[in-house]
Amino acid sequence: MTTAPATPPASRRRPWAEPWKVKVVEPIRMMDRAARERALAAAGYNTFLLRSEDVYIDLLTDSGTSAMSDWQWAGMMMGDEAYAGSRNFYNLEAAIREHYGYKHVVPTHQGRGAENLLSRMLIKPGHVVPGNMYFTTTRLHQELAGGRFADVIERAAHDPADQGPFKGNVDLVALEALVASVGAAAIPYVCVAGTVNMAGGQPVSMANMRGLRELTNRHGIRVMLDATRAVENAYFIQQREAGYSGTSVAAILREFCSYTDGCTMSGKKDSLVNIGGWLALNDDVLYEEASNLVVVYEGLHTYGGMSGRDMEAMARGIVESVQDDHIRARIGQVEYLGQKLIDAGVPVVRPIGGHAVYLDAKAFYPQVPQDEFPAQRLAAELYLDAGIRAMERGIVSAGRDAATGRHHYPALELVRLTIPRRVYTQAHMDLTADSVIAVHEQRADTRGLRLIYEPRYLRFFQARFEPLA
Ligand code: F0G
């Protein structure tokens, strides 16, 4: 006698199907190969310098590229464009207090605006700022303020093949040793990011945050969160950390933030908007200084470089971003693409991160030395193959040592296929996987690039290259 297989629960059968349907579409097109070759040469083999119109599937970044909901668009019509005291600011402040739990909010035009304020307020020449791997703009603001970044991420983060569930964790032993060697007074704060972008979108565990809070409390050191993708981090805690499977992402986010003294935020990621950011602080005195400094660099402390409608869209985006079904679908789509590549034997950072699939360019092109920019070359090849735009996250992004002028040589030489939120379909993911697999099959003869122009700051944005013959 045969029996029908038991129907798995809906969440197992189709764990990540989107909790929305499409209302508005934007046409995209794939140019022919000759046109892509011309476009890439004109862009100096740098995907940042391509015109968006010449791109078919744009996986450059998840920053500012999300699709907003009808509720957010409706909120755009409710913009109160007063110079001071816009009601949308108070809505934003309320959403941040409720979902992130901080006391004070200073709006900024985007994340790096908040980083600038924080760095200027707290970092003095000679200071050391420990962090769980650098981020490009974050480290630059720390250096411009006279500080030095010290990497205290766990060692596993530098190994693309390590399958650890929380590869973004702070190495608390290394941090304790750093405090002992430079002294707590030289450390204005620990900058902790969850998830860790440059490590492949890897999360930090709640246990690690608790340990970090305990360590820093003992030494009287602040903890500042880079909350840019903290909702995605909260989802990984729900999925992977013992004791959290029955807790909502919203509640996990609140607890996560409670171990920190404030945060910088790029609303362009988790918060489902095209522009905006903020600095949050619990300390009243620091807040007073920040609300004064923001006037100099961003705008009055009740708009900070954003229009009223932008603040409303972000307030509503925050509410949407912490819904379990939203975040499950968002990360589910990223994992879907990642799994297809793993199944085809393409080397990717494991486990698959929250916002992107990261190709391991060192394993992809072992014949290309790191100072011939293997990841930059791989991103170029993906564009040539099917008009897919990705981003280098390797030696070009790592830049030069501020003291010696030599390249930083990061252990991770990656290409990031970054998935915008609520934008592309499963067919787009299939096409992307097919293209990456095709480029992987043709990898044997590929050579690197030569750097022919290098700007002074954040070179990856505007550098230009030529293919080696
Ligand atoms: N922190 C993290 C972890 C980021 O990923 C970013 C931006 C920022 C801070 C700066 O925020 O762009 O609003 O000024 N990341 C984008 C990316 C650029 O593509 O990963 P911003």
Residues whose N, C-alpha, C, O or C-beta is under 5 A from the ligand:
A	BS01	F0G	L60 T61 D62 S63 Q110 G111 R112 F135 T137 N197 D226 T228 S266 K268
